[in-house]
Structure formats: C-alpha cells, structure tokens
Amino acid sequence: MVITPQNEIVLLNLPIEIDQKNVLSFANANAQFQWFRFQTDQRQYDNITYVRKDGYVVVNDNFDNLMHFNYCMYQNENFSTKWFYAFIVKMEWLSPNSTKVYIKTDVFQTYQFDVDYKASWIEREMVNVSDDLIGSNLLNEGLECGEYVENVQTTIPRTFTCLCHCVCKESC
C-alpha cells in the first residue's frame, strides 16, 4: 500500500531575521496565518514528505528559483492542522529540479498562541540623562564578593577585581 504525502510547505521571502531581535506579533493564530500565507513573494509545494522539526525537506524546484527565500511555513496534515513557522538556514542543490532546504523552527511564531501567560508585570526605572554614567545607578545588594585579587596588566590601568569578577573601586 502506497501512502501519498499530503503535507504542504510554503517558502517565503520576508523581512524577518533569524536573530529574533524584532518579531512580529499577531492578535490570534488566524491573523498570523493570513499574514504569512498571503505574502506576494512565495512558492507553495503540496504533497511533500513529512517535514521534521529543525531538519530538511526536499522540494521539486531548481535551486536558482529558491535561493532568495529565507522563511517558510509548513503543515504535516496527518499530524495535526497546526502550522509551523521556520527560518531557512541553508539550501543545497541536488539536481536540476530538486533542492534540499534546511530549516530551523521559529519558536516564537510557532508557539506564541500556545503559551498561557500568567498575571505579571514589568518594572522599569528611568534615569536622568545627566546621571547616566556607568555604575552611577547601581544599588548595593549586600552581597559579599570575597577576597580582592590584584589584576596588573601593562595595557590597561591597575584595578582590583574581587572573586565575583566585578571591578571594585574601594569596596564591593
């Protein structure tokens, strides 16, 4: 008995970086899907083999047609109806009509609606611009830093470093 794969992958060219310093946020999974699915620069492949998390998938297309894509979304239909989002980390030419695409899961996009956020708050402090010198806004936490060790190097000024690796002026 032959099982026909019914999995889908969509390759996308998006202004998203793998460093995840800036991420896209959506109101719900449907809005997320709609935004990703209807980008103009994309290629869709149906009936592909099962896509493994942080693995690779072979698509039936020429490497030159795919090299500008940096992101993808995929669904393993026999597994669930969930869409997974991933960065394309590299591609390999296999044949004139076959390319191996390596992916790394975008954890935030894939699971952002599966997280149950508890009641929480973020506390932030602002400082005066004139008083923003390094170390001027540190609070003593009462932690003992241990014995002082002298650090002498010819290229930098002589300082004292305690065993907890902070630079001390007079006392920790």
N, C-alpha and C positions, 0 to 999 in steps of 0.2 A: 504494500500500500504506500503510495506516494502522497506526502502532505505538502500542499502548496503553501509557501510562506505568504502571510498576509500582513506583513509588517511594513511600516511606512517611515521614511526619513525625508526631511526637508532640509536642504543645505541653504544657508542664508549668508548674505554679506551685510553685516551690521556694524554700527559704531560702538561695539562693546569690546572691552579689553579683558584679557584673562586675569589681570592683577586684581580685579574686583574692587578697585578704589571707588568707583562710581557704579551703582547698579540701578536698574530700572525697577520701579515698584508699581504694582497694579492694584486696583480695588478688589479684584477677585480672579479666579482661575480662568473664567470665560473671557474677561477683558485681556488678560495676558495672552491667551491662545489667539484671540482675534488679532492682536497687535503683531505677534510673531508670524502668524500664518499668512497674513496678507501684506507682507513686505514685498516690494516690487522686484528686488534682485534675489531670486531664489530658484532652486531646482528641486522638484519632488520626484521621489522614487518609490514606487509601490512594489509589493511582492518581493521584498528582500528578506534575507535570512535574519534570524533573531539577532538583535543588537545588544551586545553585552556592555554593561556599565564600564566606563573607562577602558574600552578595548578598541576594536576597529570594526569597520564594516566595508565590504567591497561593493562599490556601485558600478553600474554598467554605463560608464561615460568616459570620455577622454580626459586625461589629466589636465590638459591645457584649458579645457572648459571649466574646470573646477578650482583652479589654483587661487582665485581671488576670494573664495568663500572662507569665512572664519568662524562660523557658528552653525549649529544645527538643532533641530528638534526631531524627536523620534518617538514612535509608539510601537510597542510589541503587543499586537492585538490579542493574541492568545494568553497573554499575561494579565493585562488589565486595560482599561481605557485611559490610563494616565499618560500624559505627555511628559517626556523627559527632555531637558534642555542641556546642551553641551557645547563646549568650545572645540573647535577643530585645531588640534595641536600640530599635525603634520599630515602629509599625503604622500603616497608612493605610486609611481607608475607601475602597473602590472602588465598591461597590454594596450594596444591602441584604443580599445573600448572598455577598459577595466581599470579602476583606480581604488587603492586601499586608503580609506580615510580613518585616521586615528582621532579619537575623541576623549575629552575629559569632562566629566559632569560639572555643570554649573549648579552647584548645590543650592545657592540662594533661589534661583529661578525655579528649579525643580521642586523644592520642598517648602517654599515660603508660605503656602496656604495649608500645609500640614502641621505647622507649628502652632501650639496653643500658648499664647503669651499670657503670663500671669500679671496681676496688678503690680506695677513697678514704676519707678521714677528715675530720672537722671538729674543729678545735682551738678551744677556747673558754677564756677566762680569766674568773675571778670576782674581784671586788674587795671589800674591806671596805666596809661601808655608810658608816662614818665617813670613809673616804678616797675618796669618790666625787665630789669636786668637779671641775668642768670643767677639763680639762687636767692633773690631778694624776697620771694614769696613762699619760701619753704617753711613749713611748720615742724617744730621739733616733735617727733612722735615718741620720745622717751625710750628709744631702742638703744641698747648698748652695742657699740660697734667693735669692741675688743681692743687689743693691743695695737699701738701705732707702729707702722713699718715705714722706714725711710726709703724713698724712691729717688735715686740720684741718676739723672741722665744728662749727657752733655748738651743735647739739643733743646731741651725744654727746661723751664725754671724748676728749682728744687721745691718739691711739695712733699707733704706727708700723706700717706694713704693708710687708712685703717684696714683691718682684715675684711670688713664688709664691702671693700672696694669703692668707698666714696672718697672724694677729695676733701680733706679737712683743713680748715684754717687754723683754729685754735683748739677747739674741742668738737667732738662729734655731736 
